[in-house]
């Protein structure tokens, strides 16, 4: 994998995160308003916030925290390291 492909993959992961974050914030804010107006005694809005938030968190971690671990190049390096250990 060349430098361009690695950079393109990182940019794609960041774009995926932002494309998921913006609707997450807007829709959940709208749902929170509806929840506050219609049924303020039961906060059902926390269910979509939590479960959709898991997906947003996964995209964030993949785009900004674990960039190298999620790549194919990392996998190939680890396979080479394991093969070296086995050959000793």
PyMOL CGO cylinders between C-alpha atoms (Angstrom):
from pymol import cmd
from pymol.cgo import CYLINDER

trace = [
    CYLINDER, 0.00, 0.00, 0.00, 1.53, 3.29, -1.04, 0.3, 1, 1, 1, 1, 1, 1,
    CYLINDER, 1.53, 3.29, -1.04, 1.41, 6.62, 0.80, 0.3, 1, 1, 1, 1, 1, 1,
    CYLINDER, 1.41, 6.62, 0.80, -1.51, 7.93, -1.26, 0.3, 1, 1, 1, 1, 1, 1,
    CYLINDER, -1.51, 7.93, -1.26, -3.68, 4.93, -0.47, 0.3, 1, 1, 1, 1, 1, 1,
    CYLINDER, -3.68, 4.93, -0.47, -2.87, 5.14, 3.25, 0.3, 1, 1, 1, 1, 1, 1,
    CYLINDER, -2.87, 5.14, 3.25, -3.66, 8.86, 3.30, 0.3, 1, 1, 1, 1, 1, 1,
    CYLINDER, -3.66, 8.86, 3.30, -6.90, 8.25, 1.36, 0.3, 1, 1, 1, 1, 1, 1,
    CYLINDER, -6.90, 8.25, 1.36, -7.93, 5.55, 3.84, 0.3, 1, 1, 1, 1, 1, 1,
    CYLINDER, -7.93, 5.55, 3.84, -7.30, 7.87, 6.81, 0.3, 1, 1, 1, 1, 1, 1,
    CYLINDER, -7.30, 7.87, 6.81, -9.30, 10.66, 5.16, 0.3, 1, 1, 1, 1, 1, 1,
    CYLINDER, -9.30, 10.66, 5.16, -12.14, 8.24, 4.36, 0.3, 1, 1, 1, 1, 1, 1,
    CYLINDER, -12.14, 8.24, 4.36, -12.28, 7.11, 8.00, 0.3, 1, 1, 1, 1, 1, 1,
    CYLINDER, -12.28, 7.11, 8.00, -12.42, 10.71, 9.21, 0.3, 1, 1, 1, 1, 1, 1,
    CYLINDER, -12.42, 10.71, 9.21, -15.13, 11.59, 6.70, 0.3, 1, 1, 1, 1, 1, 1,
    CYLINDER, -15.13, 11.59, 6.70, -17.14, 8.55, 7.76, 0.3, 1, 1, 1, 1, 1, 1,
    CYLINDER, -17.14, 8.55, 7.76, -16.92, 9.71, 11.37, 0.3, 1, 1, 1, 1, 1, 1,
    CYLINDER, -16.92, 9.71, 11.37, -18.08, 13.26, 10.59, 0.3, 1, 1, 1, 1, 1, 1,
    CYLINDER, -18.08, 13.26, 10.59, -20.86, 11.98, 8.30, 0.3, 1, 1, 1, 1, 1, 1,
    CYLINDER, -20.86, 11.98, 8.30, -22.12, 9.89, 11.20, 0.3, 1, 1, 1, 1, 1, 1,
    CYLINDER, -22.12, 9.89, 11.20, -21.57, 12.51, 13.92, 0.3, 1, 1, 1, 1, 1, 1,
    CYLINDER, -21.57, 12.51, 13.92, -23.59, 15.34, 12.34, 0.3, 1, 1, 1, 1, 1, 1,
    CYLINDER, -23.59, 15.34, 12.34, -26.84, 13.34, 11.93, 0.3, 1, 1, 1, 1, 1, 1,
    CYLINDER, -26.84, 13.34, 11.93, -26.27, 11.78, 15.38, 0.3, 1, 1, 1, 1, 1, 1,
    CYLINDER, -26.27, 11.78, 15.38, -26.23, 15.20, 17.05, 0.3, 1, 1, 1, 1, 1, 1,
    CYLINDER, -26.23, 15.20, 17.05, -29.07, 16.71, 15.01, 0.3, 1, 1, 1, 1, 1, 1,
    CYLINDER, -29.07, 16.71, 15.01, -31.48, 13.78, 15.17, 0.3, 1, 1, 1, 1, 1, 1,
    CYLINDER, -31.48, 13.78, 15.17, -30.86, 13.05, 18.84, 0.3, 1, 1, 1, 1, 1, 1,
    CYLINDER, -30.86, 13.05, 18.84, -31.34, 16.72, 19.72, 0.3, 1, 1, 1, 1, 1, 1,
    CYLINDER, -31.34, 16.72, 19.72, -34.66, 16.63, 17.85, 0.3, 1, 1, 1, 1, 1, 1,
    CYLINDER, -34.66, 16.63, 17.85, -35.65, 13.40, 19.63, 0.3, 1, 1, 1, 1, 1, 1,
    CYLINDER, -35.65, 13.40, 19.63, -34.72, 14.91, 22.99, 0.3, 1, 1, 1, 1, 1, 1,
    CYLINDER, -34.72, 14.91, 22.99, -37.03, 17.88, 22.33, 0.3, 1, 1, 1, 1, 1, 1,
    CYLINDER, -37.03, 17.88, 22.33, -39.87, 15.55, 21.34, 0.3, 1, 1, 1, 1, 1, 1,
    CYLINDER, -39.87, 15.55, 21.34, -39.20, 13.42, 24.42, 0.3, 1, 1, 1, 1, 1, 1,
    CYLINDER, -39.20, 13.42, 24.42, -39.24, 16.45, 26.72, 0.3, 1, 1, 1, 1, 1, 1,
    CYLINDER, -39.24, 16.45, 26.72, -42.53, 17.67, 25.29, 0.3, 1, 1, 1, 1, 1, 1,
    CYLINDER, -42.53, 17.67, 25.29, -44.43, 14.39, 24.93, 0.3, 1, 1, 1, 1, 1, 1,
    CYLINDER, -44.43, 14.39, 24.93, -43.22, 12.22, 27.80, 0.3, 1, 1, 1, 1, 1, 1,
    CYLINDER, -43.22, 12.22, 27.80, -40.93, 14.05, 30.21, 0.3, 1, 1, 1, 1, 1, 1,
    CYLINDER, -40.93, 14.05, 30.21, -41.36, 11.37, 32.88, 0.3, 1, 1, 1, 1, 1, 1,
    CYLINDER, -41.36, 11.37, 32.88, -39.62, 8.64, 30.78, 0.3, 1, 1, 1, 1, 1, 1,
    CYLINDER, -39.62, 8.64, 30.78, -36.42, 9.48, 28.93, 0.3, 1, 1, 1, 1, 1, 1,
    CYLINDER, -36.42, 9.48, 28.93, -36.65, 6.96, 26.07, 0.3, 1, 1, 1, 1, 1, 1,
    CYLINDER, -36.65, 6.96, 26.07, -34.33, 9.18, 24.04, 0.3, 1, 1, 1, 1, 1, 1,
    CYLINDER, -34.33, 9.18, 24.04, -31.39, 7.72, 25.96, 0.3, 1, 1, 1, 1, 1, 1,
    CYLINDER, -31.39, 7.72, 25.96, -31.77, 4.40, 24.12, 0.3, 1, 1, 1, 1, 1, 1,
    CYLINDER, -31.77, 4.40, 24.12, -31.00, 5.74, 20.61, 0.3, 1, 1, 1, 1, 1, 1,
    CYLINDER, -31.00, 5.74, 20.61, -28.39, 8.10, 22.06, 0.3, 1, 1, 1, 1, 1, 1,
    CYLINDER, -28.39, 8.10, 22.06, -26.58, 5.19, 23.71, 0.3, 1, 1, 1, 1, 1, 1,
    CYLINDER, -26.58, 5.19, 23.71, -26.81, 2.56, 20.98, 0.3, 1, 1, 1, 1, 1, 1,
    CYLINDER, -26.81, 2.56, 20.98, -26.16, 4.92, 18.06, 0.3, 1, 1, 1, 1, 1, 1,
    CYLINDER, -26.16, 4.92, 18.06, -23.38, 6.45, 20.16, 0.3, 1, 1, 1, 1, 1, 1,
    CYLINDER, -23.38, 6.45, 20.16, -21.60, 3.10, 20.20, 0.3, 1, 1, 1, 1, 1, 1,
    CYLINDER, -21.60, 3.10, 20.20, -21.33, 3.27, 16.41, 0.3, 1, 1, 1, 1, 1, 1,
    CYLINDER, -21.33, 3.27, 16.41, -20.16, 6.88, 16.49, 0.3, 1, 1, 1, 1, 1, 1,
    CYLINDER, -20.16, 6.88, 16.49, -17.55, 6.00, 19.11, 0.3, 1, 1, 1, 1, 1, 1,
    CYLINDER, -17.55, 6.00, 19.11, -16.32, 3.10, 16.97, 0.3, 1, 1, 1, 1, 1, 1,
    CYLINDER, -16.32, 3.10, 16.97, -15.92, 5.42, 13.97, 0.3, 1, 1, 1, 1, 1, 1,
    CYLINDER, -15.92, 5.42, 13.97, -14.09, 7.97, 16.15, 0.3, 1, 1, 1, 1, 1, 1,
    CYLINDER, -14.09, 7.97, 16.15, -11.67, 5.39, 17.52, 0.3, 1, 1, 1, 1, 1, 1,
    CYLINDER, -11.67, 5.39, 17.52, -10.97, 4.01, 14.06, 0.3, 1, 1, 1, 1, 1, 1,
    CYLINDER, -10.97, 4.01, 14.06, -10.42, 7.47, 12.55, 0.3, 1, 1, 1, 1, 1, 1,
    CYLINDER, -10.42, 7.47, 12.55, -8.39, 9.17, 15.27, 0.3, 1, 1, 1, 1, 1, 1,
    CYLINDER, -8.39, 9.17, 15.27, -7.09, 6.72, 17.90, 0.3, 1, 1, 1, 1, 1, 1,
    CYLINDER, -7.09, 6.72, 17.90, -6.36, 3.36, 16.31, 0.3, 1, 1, 1, 1, 1, 1,
    CYLINDER, -6.36, 3.36, 16.31, -5.40, 4.52, 12.83, 0.3, 1, 1, 1, 1, 1, 1,
    CYLINDER, -5.40, 4.52, 12.83, -2.49, 2.14, 12.36, 0.3, 1, 1, 1, 1, 1, 1,
    CYLINDER, -2.49, 2.14, 12.36, -3.98, -0.86, 14.12, 0.3, 1, 1, 1, 1, 1, 1,
    CYLINDER, -3.98, -0.86, 14.12, -6.96, -0.92, 11.74, 0.3, 1, 1, 1, 1, 1, 1,
    CYLINDER, -6.96, -0.92, 11.74, -4.81, -0.92, 8.60, 0.3, 1, 1, 1, 1, 1, 1,
    CYLINDER, -4.81, -0.92, 8.60, -3.81, -3.86, 6.42, 0.3, 1, 1, 1, 1, 1, 1,
    CYLINDER, -3.81, -3.86, 6.42, -0.18, -2.78, 6.70, 0.3, 1, 1, 1, 1, 1, 1,
    CYLINDER, -0.18, -2.78, 6.70, -0.28, -3.32, 10.47, 0.3, 1, 1, 1, 1, 1, 1,
    CYLINDER, -0.28, -3.32, 10.47, -1.61, -6.83, 9.91, 0.3, 1, 1, 1, 1, 1, 1,
    CYLINDER, -1.61, -6.83, 9.91, 1.18, -7.62, 7.46, 0.3, 1, 1, 1, 1, 1, 1,
    CYLINDER, 1.18, -7.62, 7.46, 3.84, -6.31, 9.89, 0.3, 1, 1, 1, 1, 1, 1,
    CYLINDER, 3.84, -6.31, 9.89, 2.46, -8.46, 12.69, 0.3, 1, 1, 1, 1, 1, 1,
    CYLINDER, 2.46, -8.46, 12.69, 2.39, -11.56, 10.47, 0.3, 1, 1, 1, 1, 1, 1,
    CYLINDER, 2.39, -11.56, 10.47, 6.04, -10.93, 9.53, 0.3, 1, 1, 1, 1, 1, 1,
    CYLINDER, 6.04, -10.93, 9.53, 6.96, -10.53, 13.22, 0.3, 1, 1, 1, 1, 1, 1,
    CYLINDER, 6.96, -10.53, 13.22, 5.21, -13.78, 14.14, 0.3, 1, 1, 1, 1, 1, 1,
    CYLINDER, 5.21, -13.78, 14.14, 6.93, -15.63, 11.29, 0.3, 1, 1, 1, 1, 1, 1,
    CYLINDER, 6.93, -15.63, 11.29, 10.29, -14.32, 12.54, 0.3, 1, 1, 1, 1, 1, 1,
    CYLINDER, 10.29, -14.32, 12.54, 9.54, -15.64, 16.02, 0.3, 1, 1, 1, 1, 1, 1,
    CYLINDER, 9.54, -15.64, 16.02, 8.57, -19.03, 14.64, 0.3, 1, 1, 1, 1, 1, 1,
    CYLINDER, 8.57, -19.03, 14.64, 11.72, -19.33, 12.54, 0.3, 1, 1, 1, 1, 1, 1,
    CYLINDER, 11.72, -19.33, 12.54, 14.02, -18.79, 15.56, 0.3, 1, 1, 1, 1, 1, 1,
]
cmd.load_cgo(trace, "trace")
